[in-house]
Amino acid sequence: MTTASSAVSGVAGRYASALFDLADETKSLDKVAQDLATFRRLLEESADLNRLVASPVISRALQGKALLAVLDAAGISGLTRNFIGTVAANGRARDLPAMSSAFLAELARRRGETTATVTTAVPLSPAQLQQLGDSLRSVLGSNKVSIDARVEPDILGGLVVKVGSRLFDSSVRSKLQRLQLAMKGVA
């Protein structure tokens, strides 16, 4: 069995590492990565699903049944479905987003890819994602750049790009905050 590096730690890291090892053994890394990306997209698009995953009030059994129904409807099956069901049964459903991120980050690291987390106020089109990927490849000097696209309407507009420890924030929210600080200095 392979072991994950220190890039993934804590509960989410341990679960992600176990899933990675299982997916590697069964030669289903790409399928699991695709399923986890789909699951994360579902979480981003549904406030109800987020509440289901995060709620400490909903019983493990009910949470597990509901999650499995969502996975079935989304076409997520096999190892990923079993993993999410097990996580819910263990009372760790609230950690699923972090587990998904840890798995995808570890997969990218092992493939020598640079992962850029891009946060926008609205979802990017495939053409915009392609253009952004091309720009990041040229700036980073890397042939392999994967984009982890996230949507947070509260940034109002623009985008926030994080690559490793580097952060580029051109969001409208940050620009307004800087303007507010500048205006406090004038008054």
N, CA, C and O atoms as a DFTB+ gen file, in Angstrom:
748 C
 N C O
     1  1       0.827      -1.186       0.000
     2  2       0.000       0.000       0.000
     3  2       0.873       1.251       0.000
     4  3       1.958       1.270       0.581
     5  1       0.388       2.273      -0.650
     6  2       1.108       3.533      -0.662
     7  2       0.668       4.361       0.523
     8  3      -0.404       4.145       1.088
     9  1       1.509       5.313       0.893
    10  2       1.118       6.205       1.973
    11  2       1.135       7.620       1.468
    12  3       1.984       8.002       0.663
    13  1       0.188       8.393       1.948
    14  2       0.084       9.782       1.518
    15  2       1.116      10.619       2.247
    16  3       1.539      10.275       3.351
    17  1       1.514      11.696       1.642
    18  2       2.482      12.594       2.253
    19  2       1.801      13.468       3.296
    20  3       0.609      13.325       3.569
    21  1       2.571      14.364       3.863
    22  2       2.016      15.257       4.866
    23  2       1.111      16.315       4.258
    24  3       0.567      17.157       4.973
    25  1       0.943      16.275       2.921
    26  2       0.065      17.243       2.266
    27  2      -1.370      17.072       2.729
    28  3      -2.147      18.027       2.720
    29  1      -1.724      15.861       3.135
    30  2      -3.055      15.633       3.668
    31  2      -2.909      15.212       5.124
    32  3      -2.163      14.284       5.437
    33  1      -3.620      15.894       6.008
    34  2      -3.493      15.583       7.420
    35  2      -4.850      15.656       8.088
    36  3      -5.835      16.074       7.478
    37  1      -4.894      15.250       9.339
    38  2      -6.134      15.267      10.083
    39  2      -7.079      14.170       9.639
    40  3      -6.712      13.276       8.876
    41  1      -8.294      14.258      10.128
    42  2      -9.309      13.251       9.812
    43  2      -9.561      13.191       8.310
    44  3      -9.583      12.110       7.721
    45  1      -9.751      14.356       7.694
    46  2     -10.022      14.385       6.253
    47  2      -8.868      13.773       5.481
    48  3      -9.083      13.042       4.514
    49  1      -7.657      14.063       5.897
    50  2      -6.484      13.529       5.225
    51  2      -6.378      12.015       5.348
    52  3      -6.024      11.329       4.389
    53  1      -6.684      11.500       6.532
    54  2      -6.615      10.047       6.732
    55  2      -7.653       9.320       5.883
    56  3      -7.353       8.301       5.261
    57  1      -8.866       9.847       5.860
    58  2      -9.909       9.233       5.031
    59  2      -9.540       9.341       3.550
    60  3      -9.683       8.377       2.798
    61  1      -9.063      10.519       3.137
    62  2      -8.690      10.722       1.730
    63  2      -7.548       9.790       1.346
    64  3      -7.534       9.240       0.245
    65  1      -6.603       9.614       2.244
    66  2      -5.474       8.725       1.990
    67  2      -5.941       7.278       1.831
    68  3      -5.470       6.563       0.948
    69  1      -6.862       6.854       2.684
    70  2      -7.406       5.495       2.584
    71  2      -8.144       5.314       1.260
    72  3      -7.992       4.290       0.593
    73  1      -8.938       6.308       0.884
    74  2      -9.650       6.230      -0.396
    75  2      -8.653       6.202      -1.545
    76  3      -8.833       5.451      -2.504
    77  1      -7.608       7.012      -1.457
    78  2      -6.598       7.049      -2.508
    79  2      -5.962       5.668      -2.674
    80  3      -5.808       5.181      -3.795
    81  1      -5.595       5.042      -1.559
    82  2      -4.983       3.717      -1.620
    83  2      -5.920       2.696      -2.255
    84  3      -5.497       1.898      -3.092
    85  1      -7.194       2.721      -1.859
    86  2      -8.173       1.797      -2.447
    87  2      -8.361       2.049      -3.938
    88  3      -8.405       1.112      -4.735
    89  1      -8.469       3.311      -4.305
    90  2      -8.650       3.648      -5.719
    91  2      -7.428       3.266      -6.530
    92  3      -7.554       2.828      -7.673
    93  1      -6.253       3.425      -5.954
    94  2      -5.013       3.064      -6.639
    95  2      -4.948       1.552      -6.844
    96  3      -4.575       1.081      -7.919
    97  1      -5.310       0.798      -5.812
    98  2      -5.295      -0.666      -5.896
    99  2      -6.276      -1.181      -6.944
   100  3      -5.985      -2.150      -7.646
   101  1      -7.426      -0.542      -7.050
   102  2      -8.450      -0.999      -7.990
   103  2      -8.349      -0.298      -9.345
   104  3      -9.210      -0.474     -10.207
   105  1      -7.301       0.492      -9.525
   106  2      -7.048       1.213     -10.786
   107  2      -8.245       2.087     -11.186
   108  3      -8.641       2.138     -12.351
   109  1      -8.805       2.772     -10.182
   110  2      -9.969       3.620     -10.444
   111  2      -9.755       5.056      -9.961
   112  3     -10.708       5.735      -9.579
   113  1      -8.512       5.511      -9.980
   114  2      -8.210       6.869      -9.516
   115  2      -8.979       7.928     -10.301
   116  3      -9.539       8.856      -9.717
   117  1      -9.004       7.787     -11.630
   118  2      -9.678       8.792     -12.455
   119  2     -11.183       8.803     -12.215
   120  3     -11.799       9.867     -12.156
   121  1     -11.772       7.622     -12.079
   122  2     -13.217       7.523     -11.848
   123  2     -13.586       8.135     -10.496
   124  3     -14.568       8.871     -10.395
   125  1     -12.806       7.833      -9.462
   126  2     -13.075       8.375      -8.134
   127  2     -12.897       9.893      -8.149
   128  3     -13.701      10.621      -7.566
   129  1     -11.840      10.370      -8.817
   130  2     -11.612      11.817      -8.908
   131  2     -12.778      12.506      -9.606
   132  3     -13.224      13.570      -9.177
   133  1     -13.263      11.905     -10.672
   134  2     -14.406      12.470     -11.403
   135  2     -15.648      12.478     -10.518
   136  3     -16.376      13.470     -10.481
   137  1     -15.893      11.387      -9.810
   138  2     -17.054      11.303      -8.918
   139  2     -16.965      12.332      -7.787
   140  3     -17.960      12.972      -7.447
   141  1     -15.781      12.487      -7.211
   142  2     -15.616      13.460      -6.123
   143  2     -15.786      14.887      -6.633
   144  3     -16.355      15.730      -5.940
   145  1     -15.302      15.157      -7.827
   146  2     -15.489      16.490      -8.414
   147  2     -16.977      16.752      -8.643
   148  3     -17.455      17.863      -8.411
   149  1     -17.705      15.740      -9.095
   150  2     -19.150      15.868      -9.289
   151  2     -19.841      16.111      -7.948
   152  3     -20.732      16.955      -7.850
   153  1     -19.434      15.377      -6.923
   154  2     -20.027      15.540      -5.599
   155  2     -19.763      16.945      -5.056
   156  3     -20.658      17.568      -4.485
   157  1     -18.554      17.439      -5.230
   158  2     -18.233      18.797      -4.766
   159  2     -19.060      19.835      -5.514
   160  3     -19.513      20.817      -4.926
   161  1     -19.253      19.616      -6.798
   162  2     -20.078      20.545      -7.585
   163  2     -21.510      20.524      -7.061
   164  3     -22.139      21.576      -6.951
   165  1     -22.033      19.346      -6.737
   166  2     -23.377      19.241      -6.173
   167  2     -23.470      20.008      -4.850
   168  3     -24.461      20.689      -4.588
   169  1     -22.442      19.891      -4.032
   170  2     -22.427      20.614      -2.756
   171  2     -22.425      22.123      -2.983
   172  3     -23.108      22.862      -2.274
   173  1     -21.659      22.578      -3.971
   174  2     -21.594      24.005      -4.257
   175  2     -22.922      24.548      -4.759
   176  3     -23.271      25.699      -4.499
   177  1     -23.657      23.713      -5.479
   178  2     -24.899      24.166      -6.107
   179  2     -26.123      24.033      -5.215
   180  3     -27.162      24.623      -5.515
   181  1     -26.032      23.279      -4.132
   182  2     -27.212      23.018      -3.324
   183  2     -27.008      23.365      -1.852
   184  3     -26.234      22.714      -1.149
   185  1     -27.704      24.382      -1.406
   186  2     -27.655      24.757       0.011
   187  2     -28.275      23.645       0.867
   188  3     -27.826      23.398       1.987
   189  1     -29.306      22.977       0.339
   190  2     -29.953      21.894       1.082
   191  2     -28.987      20.725       1.302
   192  3     -28.937      20.150       2.389
   193  1     -28.228      20.381       0.269
   194  2     -27.261      19.293       0.402
   195  2     -26.171      19.683       1.402
   196  3     -25.719      18.845       2.183
   197  1     -25.754      20.928       1.384
   198  2     -24.773      21.412       2.358
   199  2     -25.304      21.282       3.778
   200  3     -24.587      20.847       4.679
   201  1     -26.560      21.661       3.972
   202  2     -27.166      21.538       5.303
   203  2     -27.248      20.074       5.732
   204  3     -27.001      19.751       6.893
   205  1     -27.591      19.198       4.800
   206  2     -27.673      17.769       5.105
   207  2     -26.321      17.246       5.568
   208  3     -26.234      16.531       6.565
   209  1     -25.276      17.601       4.847
   210  2     -23.938      17.106       5.162
   211  2     -23.428      17.683       6.485
   212  3     -22.779      16.977       7.256
   213  1     -23.711      18.943       6.750
   214  2     -23.151      19.622       7.921
   215  2     -23.984      19.468       9.194
   216  3     -23.490      19.748      10.286
   217  1     -25.226      19.035       9.074
   218  2     -26.125      19.041      10.221
   219  2     -25.788      17.960      11.253
   220  3     -25.718      16.776      10.921
   221  1     -25.578      18.378      12.513
   222  2     -25.373      17.397      13.576
   223  2     -26.693      16.850      14.113
   224  3     -26.702      15.902      14.898
   225  1     -27.804      17.446      13.691
   226  2     -29.117      17.062      14.189
   227  2     -29.664      15.843      13.441
   228  3     -30.368      15.018      14.023
   229  1     -29.343      15.733      12.172
   230  2     -29.842      14.618      11.364
   231  2     -29.082      13.359      11.738
   232  3     -27.855      13.368      11.834
   233  1     -29.821      12.275      11.951
   234  2     -29.191      11.022      12.366
   235  2     -28.265      10.496      11.273
   236  3     -28.441      10.798      10.093
   237  1     -27.281       9.707      11.683
   238  2     -26.339       9.122      10.724
   239  2     -27.058       8.277       9.679
   240  3     -26.736       8.329       8.492
   241  1     -28.032       7.502      10.135
   242  2     -28.756       6.616       9.219
   243  2     -29.518       7.425       8.171
   244  3     -29.459       7.121       6.979
   245  1     -30.227       8.448       8.619
   246  2     -30.988       9.284       7.692
   247  2     -30.057      10.050       6.764
   248  3     -30.325      10.175       5.569
   249  1     -28.977      10.555       7.308
   250  2     -27.991      11.278       6.511
   251  2     -27.409      10.361       5.437
   252  3     -27.276      10.752       4.277
   253  1     -27.070       9.151       5.832
   254  2     -26.516       8.179       4.890
   255  2     -27.493       7.829       3.782
   256  3     -27.117       7.788       2.611
   257  1     -28.757       7.574       4.147
   258  2     -29.778       7.250       3.143
   259  2     -29.963       8.391       2.158
   260  3     -30.025       8.179       0.947
   261  1     -30.052       9.602       2.688
   262  2     -30.254      10.768       1.824
   263  2     -29.061      10.978       0.899
   264  3     -29.240      11.251      -0.288
   265  1     -27.845      10.853       1.429
   266  2     -26.652      11.017       0.597
   267  2     -26.585       9.958      -0.500
   268  3     -26.256      10.267      -1.645
   269  1     -26.895       8.720      -0.152
   270  2     -26.866       7.651      -1.160
   271  2     -27.902       7.895      -2.253
   272  3     -27.650       7.595      -3.420
   273  1     -29.062       8.437      -1.890
   274  2     -30.082       8.765      -2.893
   275  2     -29.579       9.859      -3.831
   276  3     -29.801       9.798      -5.041
   277  1     -28.899      10.861      -3.266
   278  2     -28.336      11.937      -4.092
   279  2     -27.269      11.373      -5.023
   280  3     -27.223      11.719      -6.204
   281  1     -26.411      10.501      -4.489
   282  2     -25.348       9.907      -5.305
   283  2     -25.921       9.069      -6.434
   284  3     -25.434       9.122      -7.564
   285  1     -26.956       8.294      -6.130
   286  2     -27.599       7.476      -7.170
   287  2     -28.172       8.356      -8.272
   288  3     -28.027       8.051      -9.456
   289  1     -28.821       9.448      -7.882
   290  2     -29.407      10.363      -8.869
   291  2     -28.331      11.033      -9.719
   292  3     -28.561      11.343     -10.888
   293  1     -27.143      11.257      -9.122
   294  2     -26.051      11.916      -9.846
   295  2     -25.210      10.928     -10.655
   296  3     -24.313      11.337     -11.393
   297  1     -25.491       9.644     -10.521
   298  2     -24.737       8.639     -11.269
   299  2     -23.389       8.299     -10.642
   300  3     -22.502       7.777     -11.316
   301  1     -23.238       8.594      -9.359
   302  2     -21.995       8.274      -8.655
   303  2     -22.166       6.891      -8.039
   304  3     -23.089       6.650      -7.261
   305  1     -21.261       5.989      -8.402
   306  2     -21.418       4.611      -7.952
   307  2     -20.064       4.029      -7.551
   308  3     -19.051       4.727      -7.512
   309  1     -20.079       2.753      -7.260
   310  2     -18.849       2.029      -6.985
   311  2     -18.142       2.494      -5.735
   312  3     -18.768       2.745      -4.705
   313  1     -16.838       2.606      -5.835
   314  2     -15.988       2.920      -4.700
   315  2     -16.354       4.260      -4.054
   316  3     -16.391       4.369      -2.828
   317  1     -16.620       5.263      -4.866
   318  2     -16.946       6.582      -4.319
   319  2     -18.242       6.535      -3.526
   320  3     -18.329       7.104      -2.438
   321  1     -19.243       5.863      -4.064
   322  2     -20.531       5.737      -3.368
   323  2     -20.350       5.011      -2.042
   324  3     -20.876       5.440      -1.015
   325  1     -19.603       3.909      -2.069
   326  2     -19.354       3.148      -0.846
   327  2     -18.583       3.988       0.180
   328  3     -18.876       3.948       1.375
   329  1     -17.608       4.737      -0.297
   330  2     -16.808       5.591       0.584
   331  2     -17.685       6.637       1.268
   332  3     -17.626       6.796       2.488
   333  1     -18.491       7.344       0.493
   334  2     -19.338       8.399       1.064
   335  2     -20.350       7.793       2.035
   336  3     -20.638       8.379       3.078
   337  1     -20.888       6.620       1.696
   338  2     -21.803       5.932       2.607
   339  2     -21.126       5.555       3.919
   340  3     -21.718       5.705       4.988
   341  1     -19.900       5.071       3.847
   342  2     -19.146       4.701       5.041
   343  2     -18.825       5.926       5.889
   344  3     -18.939       5.895       7.114
   345  1     -18.423       7.005       5.220
   346  2     -18.114       8.249       5.933
   347  2     -19.353       8.740       6.681
   348  3     -19.257       9.142       7.840
   349  1     -20.505       8.709       6.028
   350  2     -21.749       9.141       6.674
   351  2     -22.097       8.219       7.845
   352  3     -22.525       8.690       8.899
   353  1     -21.917       6.916       7.666
   354  2     -22.215       5.960       8.733
   355  2     -21.295       6.166       9.938
   356  3     -21.675       5.882      11.074
   357  1     -20.090       6.658       9.680
   358  2     -19.135       6.919      10.763
   359  2     -19.331       8.301      11.396
   360  3     -18.569       8.696      12.278
   361  1     -20.352       9.029      10.944
   362  2     -20.639      10.334      11.522
   363  2     -19.673      11.427      11.083
   364  3     -19.487      12.414      11.795
   365  1     -19.061      11.259       9.924
   366  2     -18.072      12.213       9.430
   367  2     -18.518      12.923       8.152
   368  3     -17.682      13.451       7.418
   369  1     -19.799      12.942       7.881
   370  2     -20.288      13.536       6.628
   371  2     -19.882      14.999       6.509
   372  3     -19.638      15.481       5.403
   373  1     -19.808      15.707       7.622
   374  2     -19.432      17.131       7.571
   375  2     -18.019      17.329       7.030
   376  3     -17.678      18.422       6.578
   377  1     -17.193      16.278       7.072
   378  2     -15.814      16.356       6.580
   379  2     -15.675      15.959       5.116
   380  3     -14.569      15.986       4.574
   381  1     -16.781      15.591       4.464
   382  2     -16.699      15.153       3.067
   383  2     -16.089      16.194       2.120
   384  3     -15.274      15.826       1.274
   385  1     -16.452      17.477       2.229
   386  2     -15.806      18.447       1.329
   387  2     -14.284      18.478       1.499
   388  3     -13.551      18.529       0.512
   389  1     -13.815      18.448       2.736
   390  2     -12.369      18.462       2.987
   391  2     -11.713      17.168       2.502
   392  3     -10.593      17.192       1.992
   393  1     -12.406      16.047       2.658
   394  2     -11.878      14.769       2.187
   395  2     -11.742      14.774       0.664
   396  3     -10.747      14.302       0.114
   397  1     -12.756      15.315      -0.003
   398  2     -12.721      15.398      -1.470
   399  2     -11.557      16.274      -1.913
   400  3     -10.813      15.906      -2.823
   401  1     -11.399      17.412      -1.288
   402  2     -10.298      18.318      -1.638
   403  2      -8.951      17.663      -1.392
   404  3      -8.039      17.786      -2.210
   405  1      -8.818      16.962      -0.263
   406  2      -7.554      16.298       0.064
   407  2      -7.233      15.203      -0.948
   408  3      -6.081      15.059      -1.359
   409  1      -8.236      14.432      -1.351
   410  2      -8.020      13.379      -2.346
   411  2      -7.558      13.980      -3.665
   412  3      -6.574      13.525      -4.248
   413  1      -8.266      15.002      -4.136
   414  2      -7.939      15.611      -5.423
   415  2      -6.577      16.297      -5.380
   416  3      -5.848      16.280      -6.372
   417  1      -6.226      16.898      -4.250
   418  2      -4.914      17.533      -4.105
   419  2      -3.798      16.491      -4.138
   420  3      -2.758      16.708      -4.761
   421  1      -4.013      15.373      -3.475
   422  2      -3.007      14.315      -3.467
   423  2      -2.842      13.708      -4.859
   424  3      -1.723      13.415      -5.278
   425  1      -3.940      13.520      -5.569
   426  2      -3.864      12.990      -6.933
   427  2      -3.072      13.942      -7.830
   428  3      -2.221      13.509      -8.607
   429  1      -3.354      15.222      -7.718
   430  2      -2.632      16.219      -8.517
   431  2      -1.147      16.231      -8.151
   432  3      -0.290      16.300      -9.032
   433  1      -0.847      16.164      -6.868
   434  2       0.554      16.169      -6.422
   435  2       1.312      14.975      -6.990
   436  3       2.432      15.120      -7.480
   437  1       0.703      13.802      -6.923
   438  2       1.383      12.590      -7.408
   439  2       1.531      12.589      -8.923
   440  3       2.423      11.928      -9.455
   441  1       0.692      13.300      -9.605
   442  2       0.785      13.386     -11.065
   443  2       1.672      14.551     -11.513
   444  3       1.863      14.775     -12.708
   445  1       2.202      15.279     -10.549
   446  2       3.071      16.404     -10.879
   447  2       2.320      17.619     -11.396
   448  3       2.887      18.459     -12.095
   449  1       1.060      17.706     -11.054
   450  2       0.248      18.836     -11.489
   451  2       0.285      19.944     -10.445
   452  3       0.422      19.688      -9.248
   453  1       0.162      21.167     -10.917
   454  2      -0.003      22.304     -10.031
   455  2      -1.500      22.560      -9.931
   456  3      -2.184      22.653     -10.951
   457  1      -2.005      22.672      -8.730
   458  2      -3.429      22.916      -8.541
   459  2      -3.649      24.374      -8.180
   460  3      -3.042      24.898      -7.246
   461  1      -4.509      25.009      -8.921
   462  2      -4.887      26.396      -8.651
   463  2      -6.337      26.406      -8.187
   464  3      -7.223      25.915      -8.888
   465  1      -6.574      26.958      -7.021
   466  2      -7.935      27.110      -6.521
   467  2      -8.430      28.469      -6.990
   468  3      -7.875      29.505      -6.625
   469  1      -9.473      28.454      -7.798
   470  2     -10.015      29.679      -8.375
   471  2     -11.425      29.883      -7.843
   472  3     -12.300      29.037      -8.027
   473  1     -11.632      31.014      -7.184
   474  2     -12.942      31.336      -6.624
   475  2     -13.537      32.495      -7.405
   476  3     -12.900      33.533      -7.583
   477  1     -14.764      32.306      -7.869
   478  2     -15.468      33.349      -8.617
   479  2     -16.854      33.532      -8.022
   480  3     -17.337      32.697      -7.257
   481  1     -17.486      34.645      -8.390
   482  2     -18.839      34.924      -7.888
   483  2     -19.886      34.120      -8.647
   484  3     -20.936      33.789      -8.097
   485  1     -19.605      33.806      -9.903
   486  2     -20.511      33.009     -10.735
   487  2     -19.701      31.886     -11.383
   488  3     -18.490      32.027     -11.558
   489  1     -20.343      30.783     -11.740
   490  2     -19.602      29.700     -12.380
   491  2     -18.963      30.156     -13.693
   492  3     -19.543      30.938     -14.447
   493  1     -17.753      29.647     -13.947
   494  2     -17.061      29.958     -15.191
   495  2     -17.498      28.982     -16.276
   496  3     -17.765      27.812     -16.003
   497  1     -17.567      29.473     -17.500
   498  2     -17.898      28.616     -18.637
   499  2     -16.678      27.756     -18.970
   500  3     -15.563      28.080     -18.560
   501  1     -16.880      26.672     -19.705
   502  2     -15.728      25.853     -20.110
   503  2     -14.681      26.667     -20.889
   504  3     -13.481      26.453     -20.721
   505  1     -15.129      27.587     -21.728
   506  2     -14.189      28.416     -22.487
   507  2     -13.381      29.313     -21.548
   508  3     -12.181      29.497     -21.749
   509  1     -14.032      29.873     -20.522
   510  2     -13.332      30.711     -19.559
   511  2     -12.338      29.894     -18.736
   512  3     -11.232      30.354     -18.451
   513  1     -12.736      28.682     -18.356
   514  2     -11.824      27.806     -17.616
   515  2     -10.609      27.458     -18.465
   516  3      -9.485      27.429     -17.962
   517  1     -10.827      27.195     -19.748
   518  2      -9.726      26.874     -20.658
   519  2      -8.770      28.061     -20.771
   520  3      -7.554      27.892     -20.688
   521  1      -9.318      29.254     -20.960
   522  2      -8.506      30.459     -21.084
   523  2      -7.724      30.717     -19.791
   524  3      -6.547      31.075     -19.839
   525  1      -8.365      30.540     -18.659
   526  2      -7.706      30.720     -17.374
   527  2      -6.591      29.694     -17.194
   528  3      -5.505      30.026     -16.719
   529  1      -6.860      28.457     -17.573
   530  2      -5.840      27.406     -17.494
   531  2      -4.627      27.731     -18.350
   532  3      -3.491      27.540     -17.917
   533  1      -4.865      28.224     -19.570
   534  2      -3.766      28.606     -20.456
   535  2      -2.941      29.728     -19.838
   536  3      -1.712      29.695     -19.878
   537  1      -3.619      30.721     -19.265
   538  2      -2.926      31.844     -18.627
   539  2      -2.094      31.366     -17.443
   540  3      -0.946      31.781     -17.283
   541  1      -2.662      30.504     -16.622
   542  2      -1.938      29.996     -15.463
   543  2      -0.728      29.166     -15.879
   544  3       0.329      29.261     -15.255
   545  1      -0.870      28.351     -16.927
   546  2       0.257      27.560     -17.417
   547  2       1.415      28.459     -17.832
   548  3       2.571      28.176     -17.518
   549  1       1.104      29.542     -18.536
   550  2       2.174      30.442     -18.976
   551  2       2.791      31.195     -17.794
   552  3       4.008      31.377     -17.757
   553  1       1.989      31.629     -16.844
   554  2       2.509      32.366     -15.685
   555  2       3.319      31.457     -14.764
   556  3       4.374      31.850     -14.267
   557  1       2.823      30.245     -14.539
   558  2       3.480      29.330     -13.609
   559  2       4.616      28.550     -14.252
   560  3       5.452      27.975     -13.556
   561  1       4.646      28.530     -15.576
   562  2       5.678      27.770     -16.277
   563  2       5.513      26.276     -16.097
   564  3       6.495      25.534     -16.095
   565  1       4.302      25.840     -15.949
   566  2       4.014      24.428     -15.738
   567  2       3.081      23.931     -16.838
   568  3       2.122      24.609     -17.207
   569  1       3.375      22.740     -17.356
   570  2       2.511      22.161     -18.388
   571  2       1.240      21.573     -17.804
   572  3       0.217      21.483     -18.482
   573  1       1.310      21.173     -16.537
   574  2       0.170      20.522     -15.904
   575  2      -0.407      21.425     -14.818
   576  3       0.147      21.525     -13.724
   577  1      -1.513      22.074     -15.127
   578  2      -2.206      22.911     -14.155
   579  2      -3.655      22.442     -14.105
   580  3      -4.349      22.424     -15.122
   581  1      -4.102      22.064     -12.914
   582  2      -5.506      21.712     -12.755
   583  2      -6.176      22.828     -11.970
   584  3      -5.599      23.394     -11.041
   585  1      -7.391      23.127     -12.361
   586  2      -8.130      24.220     -11.726
   587  2      -9.231      23.652     -10.847
   588  3     -10.076      22.875     -11.292
   589  1      -9.197      24.058      -9.595
   590  2     -10.236      23.713      -8.639
   591  2     -11.149      24.933      -8.568
   592  3     -10.897      25.864      -7.802
   593  1     -12.210      24.920      -9.373
   594  2     -13.102      26.077      -9.479
   595  2     -14.152      26.036      -8.374
   596  3     -14.817      25.023      -8.162
   597  1     -14.283      27.161      -7.678
   598  2     -15.272      27.285      -6.611
   599  2     -16.092      28.539      -6.846
   600  3     -15.614      29.514      -7.426
   601  1     -17.326      28.499      -6.391
   602  2     -18.212      29.648      -6.551
   603  2     -18.583      30.171      -5.172
   604  3     -19.107      29.435      -4.336
   605  1     -18.303      31.463      -4.943
   606  2     -18.688      32.144      -3.708
   607  2     -19.280      33.489      -4.095
   608  3     -18.543      34.445      -4.338
   609  1     -20.605      33.572      -4.154
   610  2     -21.241      34.821      -4.576
   611  2     -20.853      36.037      -3.746
   612  3     -20.933      37.162      -4.238
   613  1     -20.431      35.837      -2.493
   614  2     -20.120      36.980      -1.637
   615  2     -18.842      37.720      -2.028
   616  3     -18.551      38.764      -1.443
   617  1     -18.063      37.217      -3.003
   618  2     -16.909      38.002      -3.461
   619  2     -17.352      39.061      -4.467
   620  3     -16.555      39.902      -4.883
   621  1     -18.615      39.015      -4.853
   622  2     -19.292      40.011      -5.695
   623  2     -18.888      39.985      -7.170
   624  3     -19.750      40.162      -8.031
   625  1     -17.652      39.776      -7.480
   626  2     -17.172      39.748      -8.863
   627  2     -15.675      39.560      -8.864
   628  3     -15.055      39.493      -7.802
   629  1     -15.087      39.472     -10.037
   630  2     -13.657      39.239     -10.132
   631  2     -13.337      37.800      -9.793
   632  3     -14.194      36.921      -9.887
   633  1     -12.079      37.564      -9.393
   634  2     -11.706      36.212      -9.006
   635  2     -10.563      36.228      -8.010
   636  3      -9.810      37.195      -7.899
   637  1     -10.463      35.121      -7.292
   638  2      -9.388      34.909      -6.336
   639  2      -8.692      33.622      -6.772
   640  3      -9.324      32.572      -6.886
   641  1      -7.376      33.716      -7.017
   642  2      -6.603      32.553      -7.457
   643  2      -5.567      32.242      -6.386
   644  3      -4.804      33.117      -5.975
   645  1      -5.543      30.981      -5.934
   646  2      -4.562      30.555      -4.953
   647  2      -3.795      29.371      -5.525
   648  3      -4.381      28.353      -5.894
   649  1      -2.483      29.521      -5.593
   650  2      -1.601      28.448      -6.046
   651  2      -0.550      28.269      -4.962
   652  3       0.307      29.131      -4.768
   653  1      -0.619      27.158      -4.265
   654  2       0.300      26.953      -3.150
   655  2       0.092      28.031      -2.113
   656  3      -1.025      28.230      -1.634
   657  1       1.157      28.728      -1.763
   658  2       1.058      29.791      -0.770
   659  2       0.846      31.160      -1.415
   660  3       0.729      32.168      -0.718
   661  1       0.797      31.193      -2.747
   662  2       0.590      32.461      -3.447
   663  2      -0.901      32.717      -3.644
   664  3      -1.664      31.812      -3.981
   665  1      -1.299      33.973      -3.424
   666  2      -2.699      34.362      -3.539
   667  2      -2.800      35.618      -4.381
   668  3      -2.118      36.610      -4.123
   669  1      -3.655      35.568      -5.386
   670  2      -3.943      36.737      -6.213
   671  2      -5.428      37.022      -6.040
   672  3      -6.273      36.225      -6.448
   673  1      -5.740      38.155      -5.439
   674  2      -7.127      38.487      -5.126
   675  2      -7.546      39.740      -5.891
   676  3      -7.162      40.857      -5.542
   677  1      -8.336      39.533      -6.937
   678  2      -8.869      40.672      -7.698
   679  2     -10.388      40.724      -7.573
   680  3     -11.090      41.155      -8.488
   681  1     -10.878      40.274      -6.417
   682  2     -12.325      40.265      -6.208
   683  2     -12.824      41.680      -5.924
   684  3     -12.098      42.520      -5.393
   685  1     -14.054      41.914      -6.285
   686  2     -14.677      43.208      -6.030
   687  2     -14.755      43.453      -4.525
   688  3     -14.557      44.580      -4.071
   689  1     -15.042      42.413      -3.754
   690  2     -15.118      42.545      -2.295
   691  2     -13.810      43.094      -1.728
   692  3     -13.829      44.015      -0.912
   693  1     -12.676      42.537      -2.153
   694  2     -11.372      43.003      -1.654
   695  2     -11.076      44.422      -2.096
   696  3     -10.522      45.212      -1.333
   697  1     -11.443      44.747      -3.328
   698  2     -11.218      46.110      -3.816
   699  2     -12.046      47.111      -3.011
   700  3     -11.568      48.201      -2.695
   701  1     -13.274      46.747      -2.684
   702  2     -14.112      47.623      -1.858
   703  2     -13.542      47.770      -0.449
   704  3     -13.584      48.854       0.133
   705  1     -13.015      46.689       0.091
   706  2     -12.416      46.753       1.423
   707  2     -11.186      47.659       1.423
   708  3     -10.997      48.446       2.351
   709  1     -10.349      47.554       0.389
   710  2      -9.170      48.418       0.292
   711  2      -9.585      49.884       0.135
   712  3      -8.971      50.774       0.722
   713  1     -10.620      50.124      -0.653
   714  2     -11.117      51.483      -0.839
   715  2     -11.652      52.042       0.480
   716  3     -11.420      53.205       0.809
   717  1     -12.365      51.210       1.226
   718  2     -12.902      51.627       2.518
   719  2     -11.765      52.000       3.477
   720  3     -11.858      53.003       4.184
   721  1     -10.701      51.203       3.502
   722  2      -9.559      51.507       4.346
   723  2      -8.892      52.812       3.921
   724  3      -8.517      53.631       4.760
   725  1      -8.749      52.995       2.616
   726  2      -8.137      54.220       2.109
   727  2      -8.956      55.440       2.483
   728  3      -8.405      56.486       2.827
   729  1     -10.267      55.305       2.416
   730  2     -11.136      56.432       2.746
   731  2     -11.095      56.755       4.232
   732  3     -11.260      57.916       4.605
   733  1     -10.883      55.783       5.075
   734  2     -10.762      56.031       6.525
   735  2      -9.535      56.886       6.800
   736  3      -9.550      57.724       7.702
   737  1      -8.474      56.681       6.030
   738  2      -7.250      57.451       6.195
   739  2      -7.418      58.898       5.748
   740  3      -6.699      59.772       6.232
   741  1      -8.356      59.176       4.829
   742  2      -8.567      60.518       4.309
   743  2      -9.399      61.359       5.274
   744  3      -9.141      62.551       5.440
   745  1     -10.376      60.754       5.900
   746  2     -11.315      61.506       6.750
   747  2     -10.714      62.052       7.988
   748  3     -11.404      62.699       8.776
